[in-house]
């Protein structure tokens, strides 16, 4: 129950976990076009953002990180980490190498208290 969770955990942590799982779920559905279509229809009917729209946003962040050669925040970190964990992704070897380097740089700058 979300109310119970909020009473025992900081809202920032809850948001971070939800955001991370959302990214993972959006990426998992990319290989399930029929399921994605059904979910998108339901989301649209309820006035919510579709999985395909979220996937486009995520891909834009990937391109931004590659262009800027820097991971600026935890949201970008999660998106890039998920992308690199997917061995079937479309990322070129050159971009994969760059993104791995950026992940390492971001992780090395984080204080242990910021990790969970």
Rosetta silent file (secondary structure, phi, psi, omega in degrees, C-alpha in Angstrom):
SEQUENCE: XXXXXXXXXXXXXXXXXXXXXXXXXXXXXXXXXXXXXXXXXXXXXXXXXXXXXXXXXXXXXXXXXXXXXXXXXXXXXXXXXXXXXXXXXXXXXXXXXXXXXXXXXXXXXXXXXXXX
SCORE:     score description
SCORE:     0.000 S_00000001
   1 L     0.000  130.370 -175.324    0.000    0.000    0.000 S_00000001
   2 H   -63.726  -38.967  179.287    1.456    3.352   -1.067 S_00000001
   3 H   -62.179  -43.638  178.139    0.276    5.230    2.031 S_00000001
   4 H   -65.003  -41.151  178.524    1.997    2.734    4.296 S_00000001
   5 H   -62.219  -41.803  179.902    5.140    2.888    2.161 S_00000001
   6 H   -64.101  -29.229 -179.140    5.164    6.699    2.362 S_00000001
   7 H   -76.633  -17.545 -177.598    5.048    6.550    6.160 S_00000001
   8 H  -114.079   -9.575 -177.827    8.192    4.421    6.341 S_00000001
   9 L  -136.220  147.485  177.114   10.266    5.668    3.371 S_00000001
  10 L   -63.513  143.005  179.876   11.163    9.101    1.985 S_00000001
  11 H   -59.404  -34.719  179.972    9.032   10.156   -0.985 S_00000001
  12 H   -61.900  -37.638  178.091   12.173   10.823   -3.013 S_00000001
  13 H   -68.662  -42.277  179.769   13.190    7.161   -2.663 S_00000001
  14 H   -61.814  -45.530  178.548    9.710    5.961   -3.610 S_00000001
  15 H   -60.598  -42.222 -178.824    9.697    8.198   -6.711 S_00000001
  16 H   -62.648  -44.188 -179.458   13.156    6.962   -7.683 S_00000001
  17 H   -65.701  -44.619  178.784   12.131    3.310   -7.417 S_00000001
  18 H   -61.880  -44.623  179.773    8.912    3.871   -9.373 S_00000001
  19 H   -60.832  -43.874 -179.805   10.784    5.797  -12.069 S_00000001
  20 H   -62.800  -45.461  179.560   13.401    3.053  -12.347 S_00000001
  21 H   -66.907  -33.165  176.971   10.796    0.312  -12.674 S_00000001
  22 H   -62.508  -45.364  178.242    8.873    2.340  -15.232 S_00000001
  23 H   -59.621  -45.692 -179.492   11.971    2.593  -17.426 S_00000001
  24 H   -62.155  -45.857 -179.473   12.576   -1.142  -17.078 S_00000001
  25 H   -64.077  -40.232  177.963    8.958   -2.012  -17.888 S_00000001
  26 H   -61.737  -43.183  179.775    8.896    0.261  -20.932 S_00000001
  27 H   -67.285  -38.996  179.984   12.068   -1.385  -22.229 S_00000001
  28 H   -62.767  -34.229 -175.848   10.751   -4.903  -21.561 S_00000001
  29 H   -78.596   -9.724 -177.078    7.631   -4.264  -23.630 S_00000001
  30 H   -62.907  -25.940  179.649    9.549   -3.189  -26.741 S_00000001
  31 H   -93.319    8.632 -179.524    9.842   -6.837  -27.818 S_00000001
  32 L  -125.800   71.502 -172.907    6.111   -7.447  -27.280 S_00000001
  33 H   -58.995  -38.105 -179.888    4.395   -5.364  -29.980 S_00000001
  34 H   -67.707  -42.681  177.626    0.916   -6.875  -29.529 S_00000001
  35 H   -64.193  -43.863  178.643    0.983   -6.359  -25.769 S_00000001
  36 H   -59.002  -43.052  179.481    2.339   -2.835  -26.232 S_00000001
  37 H   -60.544  -45.909  179.958   -0.468   -2.058  -28.693 S_00000001
  38 H   -63.608  -44.519 -179.697   -3.122   -3.288  -26.233 S_00000001
  39 H   -65.310  -42.919  179.705   -1.590   -1.397  -23.319 S_00000001
  40 H   -61.534  -38.765  177.335   -1.216    1.772  -25.402 S_00000001
  41 H   -62.594  -42.542  179.317   -4.887    1.624  -26.394 S_00000001
  42 H   -67.935  -42.108  178.170   -5.894    1.345  -22.752 S_00000001
  43 H   -62.115  -44.394  179.223   -3.530    4.125  -21.687 S_00000001
  44 H   -61.934  -42.152  179.879   -4.830    6.401  -24.458 S_00000001
  45 H   -61.995  -26.377  179.453   -8.437    5.667  -23.483 S_00000001
  46 L  -100.525   11.436  176.509   -7.594    6.829  -19.968 S_00000001
  47 L    70.757   27.276 -178.456   -5.766    9.953  -21.125 S_00000001
  48 L  -108.433  161.602  178.861   -2.337    8.654  -20.112 S_00000001
  49 L   -68.645  135.934 -177.272    1.017    8.676  -21.861 S_00000001
  50 L   -81.312  162.923  176.883    1.585    5.580  -23.998 S_00000001
  51 H   -62.628  -39.680  179.587    4.500    3.152  -23.768 S_00000001
  52 H   -64.011  -38.019  176.915    5.602    4.146  -27.270 S_00000001
  53 H   -66.061  -44.118  177.699    5.692    7.809  -26.253 S_00000001
  54 H   -61.406  -40.015  178.829    7.701    6.944  -23.134 S_00000001
  55 H   -62.963  -39.590  177.781   10.086    4.862  -25.251 S_00000001
  56 H   -63.964  -41.566  177.537   10.609    7.839  -27.580 S_00000001
  57 H   -61.908  -44.609 -179.735   11.376   10.067  -24.582 S_00000001
  58 H   -61.675  -43.914  179.117   13.843    7.500  -23.270 S_00000001
  59 H   -63.624  -34.166  176.101   15.582    7.269  -26.653 S_00000001
  60 H   -64.058  -37.884  178.186   15.865   11.066  -26.703 S_00000001
  61 H   -67.694  -40.090  177.026   17.639   10.962  -23.352 S_00000001
  62 H   -57.366  -46.982 -178.803   20.015    8.300  -24.670 S_00000001
  63 H   -65.900  -36.646  178.460   20.915   10.519  -27.618 S_00000001
  64 H   -63.989  -42.571  179.357   21.336   13.553  -25.350 S_00000001
  65 H   -64.315  -43.057  178.577   23.764   11.671  -23.105 S_00000001
  66 H   -62.439  -45.330 -178.886   25.777   10.502  -26.118 S_00000001
  67 H   -63.598  -46.196 -177.598   25.860   14.023  -27.561 S_00000001
  68 H   -81.828  -13.698 -177.619   26.840   15.707  -24.260 S_00000001
  69 L    52.820   43.696  179.224   29.107   12.824  -23.236 S_00000001
  70 L  -160.139  137.692  171.612   27.860   13.143  -19.680 S_00000001
  71 L   -96.432  116.003 -171.199   25.258   11.547  -17.438 S_00000001
  72 L   -89.491  -24.992 -176.088   23.831   14.484  -15.513 S_00000001
  73 L  -153.801  176.190 -176.543   21.469   12.834  -13.026 S_00000001
  74 H   -63.816  -35.656  178.332   20.119    9.610  -11.618 S_00000001
  75 H   -60.241  -47.067  177.804   17.269    9.437  -14.161 S_00000001
  76 H   -63.312  -39.398  179.082   19.724    9.493  -17.046 S_00000001
  77 H   -57.946  -48.933 -178.443   21.886    6.970  -15.212 S_00000001
  78 H   -61.730  -43.114 -179.228   19.003    4.486  -14.882 S_00000001
  79 H   -63.327  -45.618 -179.032   18.041    4.851  -18.553 S_00000001
  80 H   -68.996  -40.069  179.045   21.609    4.336  -19.772 S_00000001
  81 H   -61.363  -44.616  178.736   22.225    1.465  -17.356 S_00000001
  82 H   -63.571  -40.791  178.231   19.089   -0.325  -18.575 S_00000001
  83 H   -60.461  -45.316 -178.397   20.100    0.270  -22.186 S_00000001
  84 H   -71.119  -29.938  178.384   23.541   -1.238  -21.583 S_00000001
  85 H   -70.595  -21.161  179.151   22.107   -4.200  -19.672 S_00000001
  86 L   -85.974  101.580 -176.818   20.038   -5.089  -22.749 S_00000001
  87 L   -71.214  -11.200  178.821   22.484   -7.077  -24.870 S_00000001
  88 L   -97.700    6.712 -176.330   20.033   -7.060  -27.788 S_00000001
  89 L   -68.797  165.056 -175.049   19.829   -3.255  -27.936 S_00000001
  90 L   -82.636    3.287 -173.784   20.592   -1.294  -31.070 S_00000001
  91 L   -68.414  132.614  178.621   23.555    0.573  -29.524 S_00000001
  92 L   -70.290  161.536  179.125   26.709    0.513  -31.631 S_00000001
  93 H   -60.968  -38.314  179.026   29.933   -0.791  -30.111 S_00000001
  94 H   -63.387  -47.586  178.732   31.371    2.731  -30.186 S_00000001
  95 H   -67.025  -38.427  178.553   28.383    4.215  -28.325 S_00000001
  96 H   -60.922  -41.954  178.302   28.298    1.259  -25.923 S_00000001
  97 H   -62.826  -45.857  178.120   31.936    1.875  -25.040 S_00000001
  98 H   -61.361  -46.612 -177.458   31.275    5.584  -24.468 S_00000001
  99 H   -65.710  -37.285  175.080   28.172    4.907  -22.378 S_00000001
 100 H   -61.425  -41.178  178.285   30.011    2.342  -20.236 S_00000001
 101 H   -63.079  -43.744 -179.342   32.692    4.956  -19.577 S_00000001
 102 H   -66.337  -36.620  175.998   30.036    7.535  -18.650 S_00000001
 103 H   -61.207  -47.533  179.968   28.325    5.060  -16.303 S_00000001
 104 H   -60.831  -42.394  178.680   31.631    4.449  -14.524 S_00000001
 105 H   -63.295  -44.178 -179.867   32.282    8.189  -14.226 S_00000001
 106 H   -63.469  -45.934 -179.642   28.813    8.834  -12.829 S_00000001
 107 H   -62.878  -36.662 -178.431   29.083    5.986  -10.321 S_00000001
 108 H   -70.429  -22.857 -179.679   32.496    7.136   -9.137 S_00000001
 109 H   -88.222  -11.970 -177.982   31.137   10.619   -8.375 S_00000001
 110 L   -82.929  136.548  174.962   28.215    9.390   -6.300 S_00000001
 111 L   -74.561  148.372  179.107   28.581    9.285   -2.547 S_00000001
 112 H   -54.798  -30.998 -179.340   27.748    5.924   -0.984 S_00000001
 113 H   -66.957  -22.610 -178.802   24.779    7.534    0.841 S_00000001
 114 H   -85.007   -9.648 -179.161   23.161    8.322   -2.533 S_00000001
 115 L   -93.481  153.760  176.430   23.182    4.694   -3.644 S_00000001
 116 L  -144.504    0.000    0.000   20.557    2.164   -2.733 S_00000001
